Amino acid sequence: MNIKSIKPRNLIFALILGVIGFIINCYPIPIFANVQLVLGNTFTIISAVILGPWYALITALLSSTGLMLTWGSPHVYLIFGVEALFIGYSRQKGLYPLYGSALYWLTIGMPLAYLYMNTFSDLPDSHMLFAIIKQSINGLIYASLASLLIVLVPKLWLFNGQSTAKVRRSFNDQVTYFMTLMLTLCLLISALTFNYLFLAKQQTLLQRNLTDTTVHLASATEQYIENHKKVVEYAANFLSLASTNADEWQPMLSKLHNNYPSFITMLIANENAKIVAGSPGAMMLDENNNIKDMSIKDRGYFIEAFHNRRVFVSPVFQGRGFGNDSIVAISAPFYSGNNESNVAGIIEGSLDLRFFSSIDNKNNYGDKELLVLVDENNHIIYATSELGLTEHEEFKYSDDKGLYHISLDVIKLNNLEATSPEYVYTNKKLNNGWRLYVLQPLSPLLKTAETQMFSTFILLIFSLILTSLISRKVCQLLTTPLEIVANQFGQMSNEELKSQVVDENSSIEVFNLYQRLTSSKRALLKQQLELEETVAIRTDELEQANKKLLSLVDEDPLTGLKNRRFAEDKFEAVLDFCLRGEHAITIVILDLDFFKKVNDTYGHLAGDECLRVVSGLLSNEFKRDTDIVARYGGEEFLLILPLSNALKIEQHLNKFKQKLSEVVITSPTDEQQFSVTTSVGAITANASFSNDIDVWIKVADDNLYAAKQQGRNKVIINVINEQATEQKA
């Protein structure tokens, strides 16, 4: 397509379809995970069928921009741009859009999507096939919708582009296609609905299993901690009540440890924080078998138990002296002579964290889950080995779902910036401040969804082939008599034709067709005259439609004002009019102050509302038939005011500036209210000043710049006469 062959009407229609597709693609319909139903591309297919491949490419680029903003991935331009060209060219070759879409995704779309994802995307391999299949099914859905819209809205064919098929199709082909189209659309909608409900049920079951497992394991963990707290507390009470000396503590502690081997170590420290007894006893000796001199004065479990006089369960920390394993300490104070005002020392037991590994391995409450247990400081006490996490380090994760639509909570551990979650999870806070996370990989659920999608895709392809074959056979039975009527009507007598076509097996439709064709011979001339009249009417309607479209080109769609092109085109006529009467012309450029701040603070919808309010006020203030009010671009407006009064124009502009500053604008999204001001640059001069509008605009623009430099919300105007140039501010 070269520039000379571009039809403005077709280009405008392609742009309109692209804008509609862009808006719809900004809000894809979430189904499951990263599966989103994209319907805006329907208008790309319509453009390809009605207008041809190159107009369709324009529509595709606009529509894909909506997906680019939503997904942030430029692959949409490549895949959907190539699709638009393929459908447009296949249409010119006589291929129906649904068949063309199926052929595109099987031969080009799916391989192209795979190459892109494999090269540029961080999508895991386990997710890739799922993403490709869902996109192919999505392509067939919007191709079916586009075909249906084209059938149901015949006026679309008024935009006769370059995609007309070179071979006229038979009635047999058309009926076969429409039957295939309807079956495909019904099957796709039914399959998506079934898959959605099935996956929702699977998510509910998985959530229930995770919740039950979390409650079960949290209860076991709390019971484990509580039991060992009681052991340490009872031992401390025994030391407080019994009349024992320090020499008796070592054998007593060893015996206690033997009874409770789930403590990896135990110790007793005196009031000076010096360890006086420990178990296993060998850990108390150095390499020369001398008793080590060890102090725990800086340990939190000593400080909390000794000074705060309470049973204390520590966060996870790295041991020393008795080993450097990650441990959780349970400590309690004991008193001299059972006098609670005289703390004699503490007894402490270090929990064997391998217990959590044992309950993890023995967990058969649900499917195999992965566990993470963290303390109140979010440091890892225990994590299933498959997760690759390190004990006593901070538990770092991301629970951002991103574009994933899933009712379950999801989490990322290995790559926090990845677009795809790794696990689904539940968590529960224990009564001691710890938190238990129970995870399951997301991939099995995605695999289920992938299987469903793949089955749907295979069933769809099979149904297309089967429906095509059956429909073609049925249509042959229906159309054979019609072909005889069409081919032999002018060559046979009525009796011969009736004997071959109209018998006891003929349908009532064929008989009615025979009767109507017979009567049509007599009314052919009348029909021809009526047809010519109809053609004349249709031609007039097309001319009216073209005029309406041309009028729309001159208007700004957001504000309803005339656009810059219209204003500049009309300037020449205004200039000629004012030259004949030696009248003055005022050119004004207004720019809203700090408009970017409005967009950033209240949103772009509020910015659009602001522009509409300002446009309405301008139209009310400058409403003479000769006044031209136009949107110049962005937040700038252009006024062309013929027959200006040089003595009053500045007052009029200041009056408008004041009115605008008093207008309260309401944001359509959150009802917040705000106001705006404007800076104004203008020039008033006799029409003979210059016949080039750019010269006028340059002076007004310089004044606008000066108004902004002087603090904004100002009007600066040059009143130019033949003797001098006067600047007013």
KOLROTI-891840 format. One record per residue (C-alpha): residue number from 1; x, y, z. Coordinates in steps of 0.02 Angstrom, whole numbers. Layout:
N
[NUM,[X,Y,Z]]
...
This chain:
729
[1,[0,0,0]]
[2,[78,165,-56]]
[3,[31,338,5]]
[4,[-71,379,-151]]
[5,[-182,227,-125]]
[6,[-230,275,53]]
[7,[-414,314,69]]
[8,[-448,443,206]]
[9,[-615,365,250]]
[10,[-538,193,271]]
[11,[-394,266,370]]
[12,[-513,355,487]]
[13,[-616,196,509]]
[14,[-457,97,545]]
[15,[-407,225,676]]
[16,[-580,222,755]]
[17,[-575,32,764]]
[18,[-400,45,839]]
[19,[-456,167,973]]
[20,[-603,54,1020]]
[21,[-485,-95,1027]]
[22,[-361,6,1131]]
[23,[-493,51,1260]]
[24,[-557,-128,1275]]
[25,[-380,-200,1282]]
[26,[-340,-86,1429]]
[27,[-461,-195,1529]]
[28,[-431,-378,1484]]
[29,[-549,-500,1569]]
[30,[-456,-608,1698]]
[31,[-492,-795,1692]]
[32,[-358,-887,1791]]
[33,[-175,-855,1833]]
[34,[-107,-750,1689]]
[35,[-248,-804,1574]]
[36,[-342,-648,1519]]
[37,[-477,-638,1387]]
[38,[-423,-507,1260]]
[39,[-572,-444,1160]]
[40,[-504,-280,1090]]
[41,[-417,-375,950]]
[42,[-590,-414,882]]
[43,[-582,-244,796]]
[44,[-413,-285,719]]
[45,[-494,-436,634]]
[46,[-640,-328,576]]
[47,[-516,-204,503]]
[48,[-422,-345,415]]
[49,[-582,-415,338]]
[50,[-662,-250,289]]
[51,[-514,-137,249]]
[52,[-366,-249,209]]
[53,[-198,-295,286]]
[54,[-112,-125,298]]
[55,[-260,-35,374]]
[56,[-275,-184,492]]
[57,[-93,-159,542]]
[58,[-133,19,595]]
[59,[-282,-45,696]]
[60,[-175,-183,772]]
[61,[-39,-62,829]]
[62,[-167,49,916]]
[63,[-259,-98,996]]
[64,[-97,-179,1052]]
[65,[-45,-20,1140]]
[66,[-183,-53,1267]]
[67,[-106,-224,1302]]
[68,[67,-147,1308]]
[69,[9,-28,1444]]
[70,[-73,-171,1539]]
[71,[58,-308,1519]]
[72,[214,-205,1490]]
[73,[277,-325,1356]]
[74,[315,-266,1178]]
[75,[286,-439,1104]]
[76,[104,-390,1075]]
[77,[155,-275,932]]
[78,[248,-415,845]]
[79,[123,-557,867]]
[80,[-38,-459,838]]
[81,[38,-351,701]]
[82,[89,-505,601]]
[83,[-83,-580,637]]
[84,[-169,-426,562]]
[85,[-67,-439,402]]
[86,[-95,-627,390]]
[87,[-284,-615,412]]
[88,[-294,-470,289]]
[89,[-198,-561,152]]
[90,[-285,-727,183]]
[91,[-452,-637,167]]
[92,[-398,-571,-4]]
[93,[-360,-751,-52]]
[94,[-538,-802,-7]]
[95,[-504,-879,164]]
[96,[-632,-847,300]]
[97,[-563,-753,453]]
[98,[-594,-897,576]]
[99,[-501,-1019,463]]
[100,[-365,-890,437]]
[101,[-348,-863,624]]
[102,[-334,-1051,658]]
[103,[-203,-1067,520]]
[104,[-105,-917,585]]
[105,[-92,-980,764]]
[106,[-46,-1157,711]]
[107,[88,-1106,588]]
[108,[153,-935,643]]
[109,[75,-869,804]]
[110,[119,-1012,922]]
[111,[299,-1035,860]]
[112,[326,-846,862]]
[113,[257,-833,1040]]
[114,[370,-976,1096]]
[115,[526,-898,1020]]
[116,[489,-730,1101]]
[117,[451,-802,1273]]
[118,[601,-918,1267]]
[119,[718,-776,1219]]
[120,[656,-622,1310]]
[121,[535,-677,1446]]
[122,[573,-739,1622]]
[123,[420,-853,1613]]
[124,[465,-1028,1678]]
[125,[462,-1171,1553]]
[126,[320,-1251,1651]]
[127,[212,-1097,1617]]
[128,[259,-1072,1435]]
[129,[149,-1201,1347]]
[130,[3,-1145,1453]]
[131,[28,-962,1401]]
[132,[46,-1006,1216]]
[133,[-110,-1116,1210]]
[134,[-218,-991,1302]]
[135,[-164,-854,1181]]
[136,[-209,-965,1032]]
[137,[-382,-1001,1104]]
[138,[-402,-816,1139]]
[139,[-360,-781,956]]
[140,[-496,-899,896]]
[141,[-621,-818,1014]]
[142,[-598,-641,951]]
[143,[-588,-702,771]]
[144,[-758,-786,796]]
[145,[-831,-629,876]]
[146,[-766,-522,734]]
[147,[-843,-637,603]]
[148,[-1009,-635,697]]
[149,[-1010,-445,708]]
[150,[-974,-430,523]]
[151,[-1122,-545,486]]
[152,[-1240,-457,608]]
[153,[-1191,-279,558]]
[154,[-1200,-272,367]]
[155,[-1167,-85,367]]
[156,[-985,-124,404]]
[157,[-970,-170,221]]
[158,[-1002,11,175]]
[159,[-818,34,213]]
[160,[-765,-66,62]]
[161,[-577,-80,81]]
[162,[-450,-189,-9]]
[163,[-489,-359,66]]
[164,[-627,-417,-51]]
[165,[-603,-600,-93]]
[166,[-551,-632,-272]]
[167,[-658,-790,-286]]
[168,[-843,-784,-252]]
[169,[-893,-916,-126]]
[170,[-1029,-1043,-151]]
[171,[-1184,-1050,-43]]
[172,[-1118,-1218,17]]
[173,[-957,-1136,81]]
[174,[-1050,-995,165]]
[175,[-1173,-1107,258]]
[176,[-1030,-1222,309]]
[177,[-931,-1075,376]]
[178,[-1075,-1000,474]]
[179,[-1116,-1167,554]]
[180,[-932,-1191,598]]
[181,[-924,-1014,666]]
[182,[-1074,-1034,781]]
[183,[-1018,-1204,844]]
[184,[-842,-1140,875]]
[185,[-902,-989,971]]
[186,[-1024,-1092,1076]]
[187,[-892,-1224,1110]]
[188,[-762,-1095,1160]]
[189,[-879,-1004,1278]]
[190,[-938,-1169,1354]]
[191,[-760,-1234,1373]]
[192,[-698,-1073,1453]]
[193,[-845,-1072,1573]]
[194,[-815,-1254,1619]]
[195,[-628,-1226,1641]]
[196,[-659,-1072,1747]]
[197,[-780,-1164,1863]]
[198,[-668,-1318,1870]]
[199,[-513,-1217,1916]]
[200,[-612,-1117,2043]]
[201,[-662,-1281,2125]]
[202,[-482,-1341,2122]]
[203,[-425,-1180,2206]]
[204,[-557,-1200,2340]]
[205,[-502,-1378,2377]]
[206,[-318,-1328,2380]]
[207,[-355,-1183,2496]]
[208,[-449,-1300,2613]]
[209,[-307,-1426,2614]]
[210,[-177,-1292,2648]]
[211,[-281,-1216,2786]]
[212,[-312,-1385,2869]]
[213,[-127,-1430,2859]]
[214,[-76,-1261,2928]]
[215,[-194,-1277,3076]]
[216,[-136,-1455,3108]]
[217,[50,-1415,3100]]
[218,[31,-1252,3198]]
[219,[-57,-1348,3336]]
[220,[82,-1479,3340]]
[221,[215,-1343,3347]]
[222,[127,-1248,3485]]
[223,[107,-1409,3584]]
[224,[291,-1449,3561]]
[225,[345,-1277,3624]]
[226,[221,-1279,3768]]
[227,[276,-1451,3828]]
[228,[459,-1401,3832]]
[229,[419,-1236,3917]]
[230,[335,-1337,4055]]
[231,[488,-1451,4069]]
[232,[604,-1303,4093]]
[233,[482,-1216,4210]]
[234,[459,-1372,4319]]
[235,[648,-1397,4326]]
[236,[670,-1216,4382]]
[237,[536,-1238,4515]]
[238,[623,-1396,4575]]
[239,[789,-1303,4591]]
[240,[701,-1165,4688]]
[241,[615,-1284,4809]]
[242,[749,-1418,4832]]
[243,[892,-1391,4951]]
[244,[1029,-1432,4828]]
[245,[1199,-1357,4799]]
[246,[1291,-1325,4638]]
[247,[1384,-1492,4647]]
[248,[1219,-1585,4631]]
[249,[1159,-1487,4480]]
[250,[1266,-1576,4350]]
[251,[1200,-1754,4379]]
[252,[1023,-1689,4400]]
[253,[1035,-1593,4235]]
[254,[1108,-1745,4144]]
[255,[966,-1854,4208]]
[256,[837,-1724,4154]]
[257,[917,-1712,3982]]
[258,[914,-1902,3964]]
[259,[726,-1898,3998]]
[260,[699,-1759,3869]]
[261,[818,-1790,3724]]
[262,[722,-1666,3614]]
[263,[832,-1534,3696]]
[264,[994,-1533,3599]]
[265,[1085,-1459,3751]]
[266,[1040,-1400,3926]]
[267,[1133,-1290,4049]]
[268,[1122,-1206,4218]]
[269,[1201,-1036,4248]]
[270,[1225,-947,4415]]
[271,[1185,-768,4457]]
[272,[1347,-711,4374]]
[273,[1293,-790,4208]]
[274,[1431,-919,4222]]
[275,[1383,-1094,4161]]
[276,[1401,-1213,4309]]
[277,[1318,-1367,4235]]
[278,[1287,-1426,4059]]
[279,[1225,-1576,3964]]
[280,[1294,-1668,3871]]
[281,[1432,-1658,4001]]
[282,[1570,-1677,3873]]
[283,[1530,-1506,3805]]
[284,[1585,-1430,3971]]
[285,[1765,-1490,3942]]
[286,[1901,-1419,3830]]
[287,[2029,-1524,3734]]
[288,[2129,-1548,3897]]
[289,[1974,-1610,3989]]
[290,[1970,-1454,4096]]
[291,[1802,-1371,4133]]
[292,[1774,-1225,4015]]
[293,[1747,-1052,4084]]
[294,[1591,-998,3988]]
[295,[1479,-848,4016]]
[296,[1308,-812,3942]]
[297,[1292,-638,4012]]
[298,[1257,-564,3839]]
[299,[1130,-694,3787]]
[300,[950,-637,3775]]
[301,[883,-795,3854]]
[302,[988,-759,4011]]
[303,[939,-576,4020]]
[304,[753,-611,3997]]
[305,[747,-755,4123]]
[306,[864,-683,4255]]
[307,[818,-499,4253]]
[308,[636,-507,4197]]
[309,[604,-667,4297]]
[310,[498,-756,4170]]
[311,[497,-911,4064]]
[312,[568,-856,3898]]
[313,[569,-932,3723]]
[314,[705,-849,3620]]
[315,[707,-807,3435]]
[316,[818,-918,3329]]
[317,[1005,-883,3345]]
[318,[1172,-966,3312]]
[319,[1245,-1062,3458]]
[320,[1420,-1052,3530]]
[321,[1518,-1147,3659]]
[322,[1408,-1302,3648]]
[323,[1409,-1295,3457]]
[324,[1366,-1172,3321]]
[325,[1199,-1245,3265]]
[326,[1045,-1136,3245]]
[327,[948,-1152,3407]]
[328,[796,-1090,3500]]
[329,[823,-1074,3687]]
[330,[692,-1096,3824]]
[331,[749,-1024,3991]]
[332,[675,-996,4164]]
[333,[742,-921,4327]]
[334,[761,-1016,4489]]
[335,[774,-940,4662]]
[336,[878,-964,4818]]
[337,[773,-1039,4958]]
[338,[616,-1015,4853]]
[339,[633,-828,4884]]
[340,[575,-744,4725]]
[341,[670,-586,4768]]
[342,[835,-679,4761]]
[343,[869,-754,4588]]
[344,[1003,-888,4602]]
[345,[1022,-922,4415]]
[346,[934,-990,4262]]
[347,[907,-1158,4182]]
[348,[902,-1166,3992]]
[349,[864,-1297,3861]]
[350,[906,-1279,3675]]
[351,[772,-1356,3567]]
[352,[822,-1483,3437]]
[353,[756,-1400,3278]]
[354,[762,-1568,3189]]
[355,[593,-1598,3268]]
[356,[516,-1484,3136]]
[357,[599,-1586,3001]]
[358,[520,-1742,3074]]
[359,[344,-1671,3078]]
[360,[374,-1604,2902]]
[361,[424,-1777,2838]]
[362,[285,-1864,2932]]
[363,[152,-1741,2876]]
[364,[21,-1839,2780]]
[365,[-126,-1731,2825]]
[366,[-138,-1668,2646]]
[367,[-30,-1670,2491]]
[368,[156,-1647,2517]]
[369,[177,-1468,2577]]
[370,[332,-1364,2608]]
[371,[355,-1280,2777]]
[372,[436,-1119,2834]]
[373,[436,-1075,3020]]
[374,[496,-902,3070]]
[375,[516,-819,3239]]
[376,[444,-654,3293]]
[377,[590,-564,3208]]
[378,[550,-649,3041]]
[379,[707,-755,3051]]
[380,[696,-932,2986]]
[381,[686,-1067,3120]]
[382,[654,-1209,3000]]
[383,[624,-1224,2812]]
[384,[595,-1379,2706]]
[385,[759,-1421,2620]]
[386,[682,-1410,2445]]
[387,[659,-1224,2469]]
[388,[847,-1193,2485]]
[389,[826,-1069,2630]]
[390,[955,-1045,2769]]
[391,[908,-1055,2952]]
[392,[918,-900,3064]]
[393,[924,-786,2912]]
[394,[785,-662,2873]]
[395,[638,-737,2778]]
[396,[626,-635,2617]]
[397,[482,-659,2497]]
[398,[361,-568,2384]]
[399,[174,-598,2386]]
[400,[137,-481,2241]]
[401,[19,-567,2120]]
[402,[58,-447,1979]]
[403,[-54,-490,1831]]
[404,[-98,-660,1902]]
[405,[-284,-682,1937]]
[406,[-299,-817,2069]]
[407,[-403,-830,2227]]
[408,[-260,-911,2324]]
[409,[-119,-817,2407]]
[410,[41,-835,2307]]
[411,[223,-808,2350]]
[412,[393,-791,2266]]
[413,[553,-845,2357]]
[414,[694,-868,2233]]
[415,[667,-723,2112]]
[416,[568,-586,2197]]
[417,[559,-484,2036]]
[418,[489,-626,1930]]
[419,[320,-602,1847]]
[420,[264,-779,1890]]
[421,[230,-836,2070]]
[422,[312,-998,2128]]
[423,[200,-1059,2268]]
[424,[27,-1045,2342]]
[425,[25,-1033,2530]]
[426,[-65,-1004,2693]]
[427,[10,-944,2856]]
[428,[-38,-939,3038]]
[429,[32,-840,3182]]
[430,[69,-949,3333]]
[431,[26,-896,3509]]
[432,[209,-860,3549]]
[433,[229,-739,3402]]
[434,[307,-861,3279]]
[435,[228,-883,3108]]
[436,[207,-1044,3010]]
[437,[199,-1042,2819]]
[438,[135,-1193,2724]]
[439,[173,-1189,2538]]
[440,[133,-1292,2385]]
[441,[208,-1265,2212]]
[442,[93,-1171,2094]]
[443,[151,-1275,1946]]
[444,[34,-1426,1975]]
[445,[-116,-1310,1972]]
[446,[-50,-1226,1815]]
[447,[-20,-1399,1741]]
[448,[-202,-1440,1771]]
[449,[-255,-1278,1687]]
[450,[-134,-1314,1544]]
[451,[-209,-1487,1520]]
[452,[-383,-1410,1517]]
[453,[-329,-1279,1391]]
[454,[-239,-1406,1282]]
[455,[-390,-1522,1283]]
[456,[-500,-1376,1235]]
[457,[-383,-1330,1093]]
[458,[-376,-1509,1024]]
[459,[-564,-1528,1042]]
[460,[-588,-1363,953]]
[461,[-478,-1411,805]]
[462,[-564,-1581,793]]
[463,[-735,-1498,801]]
[464,[-688,-1375,664]]
[465,[-640,-1517,547]]
[466,[-789,-1625,590]]
[467,[-913,-1482,579]]
[468,[-843,-1428,413]]
[469,[-862,-1603,339]]
[470,[-1038,-1631,406]]
[471,[-1096,-1456,358]]
[472,[-1029,-1474,183]]
[473,[-1123,-1637,158]]
[474,[-1285,-1566,225]]
[475,[-1267,-1411,118]]
[476,[-1242,-1516,-38]]
[477,[-1410,-1598,-8]]
[478,[-1490,-1428,11]]
[479,[-1404,-1336,-131]]
[480,[-1407,-1464,-272]]
[481,[-1588,-1422,-321]]
[482,[-1546,-1238,-309]]
[483,[-1398,-1259,-426]]
[484,[-1510,-1345,-553]]
[485,[-1634,-1202,-542]]
[486,[-1496,-1073,-561]]
[487,[-1405,-1161,-704]]
[488,[-1552,-1222,-805]]
[489,[-1688,-1093,-772]]
[490,[-1661,-1002,-935]]
[491,[-1630,-1158,-1040]]
[492,[-1776,-1270,-992]]
[493,[-1961,-1250,-1009]]
[494,[-2060,-1233,-850]]
[495,[-2124,-1411,-864]]
[496,[-1948,-1486,-887]]
[497,[-1880,-1385,-742]]
[498,[-2026,-1433,-633]]
[499,[-2001,-1618,-671]]
[500,[-1816,-1613,-617]]
[501,[-1826,-1499,-466]]
[502,[-2002,-1501,-396]]
[503,[-2050,-1677,-343]]
[504,[-2117,-1757,-184]]
[505,[-1944,-1751,-103]]
[506,[-1915,-1567,-134]]
[507,[-1922,-1450,14]]
[508,[-2052,-1314,26]]
[509,[-1913,-1185,11]]
[510,[-1858,-1254,-159]]
[511,[-2039,-1257,-219]]
[512,[-2064,-1079,-162]]
[513,[-1904,-1029,-249]]
[514,[-1966,-1107,-412]]
[515,[-2129,-1010,-399]]
[516,[-2042,-848,-359]]
[517,[-1917,-864,-501]]
[518,[-2059,-896,-621]]
[519,[-2150,-740,-565]]
[520,[-1987,-642,-564]]
[521,[-1970,-658,-752]]
[522,[-2126,-554,-774]]
[523,[-2071,-422,-649]]
[524,[-1889,-405,-702]]
[525,[-1906,-235,-783]]
[526,[-1997,-164,-634]]
[527,[-1865,-234,-518]]
[528,[-1730,-154,-624]]
[529,[-1808,18,-610]]
[530,[-1831,-1,-423]]
[531,[-1651,-58,-407]]
[532,[-1589,98,-497]]
[533,[-1690,205,-379]]
[534,[-1619,111,-229]]
[535,[-1442,135,-294]]
[536,[-1473,322,-308]]
[537,[-1537,327,-128]]
[538,[-1389,226,-64]]
[539,[-1269,340,-158]]
[540,[-1347,491,-75]]
[541,[-1333,406,97]]
[542,[-1150,370,67]]
[543,[-1119,552,20]]
[544,[-1206,609,180]]
[545,[-1102,488,282]]
[546,[-943,554,202]]
[547,[-993,732,243]]
[548,[-1026,684,423]]
[549,[-856,599,438]]
[550,[-770,750,363]]
[551,[-855,862,491]]
[552,[-792,749,631]]
[553,[-613,773,570]]
[554,[-623,959,617]]
[555,[-673,927,798]]
[556,[-572,881,952]]
[557,[-655,721,1019]]
[558,[-620,760,1203]]
[559,[-680,940,1217]]
[560,[-797,959,1068]]
[561,[-703,1115,1014]]
[562,[-632,1139,841]]
[563,[-456,1074,820]]
[564,[-296,1165,772]]
[565,[-308,1117,588]]
[566,[-483,1189,572]]
[567,[-433,1352,656]]
[568,[-280,1376,546]]
[569,[-381,1336,389]]
[570,[-515,1464,437]]
[571,[-389,1601,474]]
[572,[-372,1648,289]]
[573,[-560,1679,273]]
[574,[-562,1782,434]]
[575,[-412,1883,372]]
[576,[-496,1922,205]]
[577,[-655,1976,293]]
[578,[-564,2093,413]]
[579,[-452,2165,274]]
[580,[-605,2220,177]]
[581,[-674,2313,327]]
[582,[-504,2364,400]]
[583,[-549,2277,563]]
[584,[-433,2217,701]]
[585,[-401,2034,740]]
[586,[-350,1961,909]]
[587,[-253,1796,918]]
[588,[-249,1719,1093]]
[589,[-155,1567,1160]]
[590,[-207,1504,1332]]
[591,[-108,1374,1429]]
[592,[-174,1296,1591]]
[593,[-53,1321,1735]]
[594,[24,1166,1816]]
[595,[-89,1051,1718]]
[596,[33,906,1739]]
[597,[8,921,1926]]
[598,[-180,898,1900]]
[599,[-148,735,1805]]
[600,[-20,674,1934]]
[601,[-128,719,2085]]
[602,[-306,678,2028]]
[603,[-277,562,1880]]
[604,[-295,580,1691]]
[605,[-485,565,1699]]
[606,[-486,720,1809]]
[607,[-371,804,1683]]
[608,[-492,763,1543]]
[609,[-637,832,1646]]
[610,[-535,990,1677]]
[611,[-509,1014,1490]]
[612,[-695,992,1457]]
[613,[-743,1120,1592]]
[614,[-618,1248,1524]]
[615,[-683,1217,1346]]
[616,[-862,1247,1402]]
[617,[-815,1409,1488]]
[618,[-720,1468,1333]]
[619,[-870,1429,1222]]
[620,[-984,1531,1337]]
[621,[-865,1680,1349]]
[622,[-819,1690,1165]]
[623,[-982,1645,1079]]
[624,[-998,1765,933]]
[625,[-1029,1679,768]]
[626,[-864,1748,704]]
[627,[-761,1688,854]]
[628,[-657,1531,830]]
[629,[-618,1433,989]]
[630,[-503,1283,961]]
[631,[-399,1161,1060]]
[632,[-220,1198,1007]]
[633,[-142,1043,1085]]
[634,[-127,965,1259]]
[635,[-185,1097,1384]]
[636,[-168,1242,1260]]
[637,[-312,1331,1175]]
[638,[-314,1448,1024]]
[639,[-437,1593,1001]]
[640,[-459,1687,836]]
[641,[-567,1840,874]]
[642,[-607,1952,723]]
[643,[-687,2124,742]]
[644,[-592,2150,906]]
[645,[-603,2307,1011]]
[646,[-422,2345,1059]]
[647,[-481,2446,1210]]
[648,[-586,2307,1285]]
[649,[-505,2143,1233]]
[650,[-380,2141,1378]]
[651,[-523,2172,1502]]
[652,[-621,2029,1422]]
[653,[-474,1909,1435]]
[654,[-443,1957,1617]]
[655,[-627,1930,1653]]
[656,[-616,1755,1581]]
[657,[-456,1721,1680]]
[658,[-543,1773,1841]]
[659,[-698,1667,1804]]
[660,[-591,1515,1770]]
[661,[-496,1531,1934]]
[662,[-664,1531,2027]]
[663,[-731,1375,1942]]
[664,[-728,1219,2053]]
[665,[-693,1060,1955]]
[666,[-743,890,2024]]
[667,[-640,735,1986]]
[668,[-754,600,1910]]
[669,[-659,459,1996]]
[670,[-652,509,2180]]
[671,[-759,669,2189]]
[672,[-607,774,2242]]
[673,[-624,958,2198]]
[674,[-491,1075,2128]]
[675,[-469,1234,2028]]
[676,[-350,1289,1890]]
[677,[-282,1452,1824]]
[678,[-220,1500,1653]]
[679,[-82,1602,1576]]
[680,[-133,1703,1422]]
[681,[-30,1773,1281]]
[682,[-116,1877,1146]]
[683,[-93,2000,1004]]
[684,[-219,2126,936]]
[685,[-177,2207,771]]
[686,[-254,2266,610]]
[687,[-284,2126,485]]
[688,[-146,2197,377]]
[689,[-16,2155,510]]
[690,[25,1989,425]]
[691,[-63,1863,313]]
[692,[36,1719,394]]
[693,[-49,1649,550]]
[694,[118,1584,612]]
[695,[178,1764,633]]
[696,[25,1806,740]]
[697,[45,1646,843]]
[698,[231,1681,870]]
[699,[191,1849,953]]
[700,[52,1772,1059]]
[701,[163,1626,1107]]
[702,[305,1744,1161]]
[703,[180,1837,1270]]
[704,[120,1672,1343]]
[705,[300,1629,1387]]
[706,[320,1800,1470]]
[707,[160,1773,1570]]
[708,[228,1609,1636]]
[709,[396,1688,1678]]
[710,[306,1823,1779]]
[711,[221,1696,1892]]
[712,[78,1627,1785]]
[713,[-109,1670,1799]]
[714,[-76,1827,1697]]
[715,[-134,1905,1534]]
[716,[-2,1985,1424]]
[717,[-62,2061,1260]]
[718,[22,2162,1122]]
[719,[-91,2295,1042]]
[720,[-5,2338,879]]
[721,[-50,2489,773]]
[722,[36,2573,629]]
[723,[136,2692,738]]
[724,[200,2588,885]]
[725,[196,2424,977]]
[726,[124,2430,1153]]
[727,[141,2286,1278]]
[728,[20,2272,1421]]
[729,[25,2152,1569]]
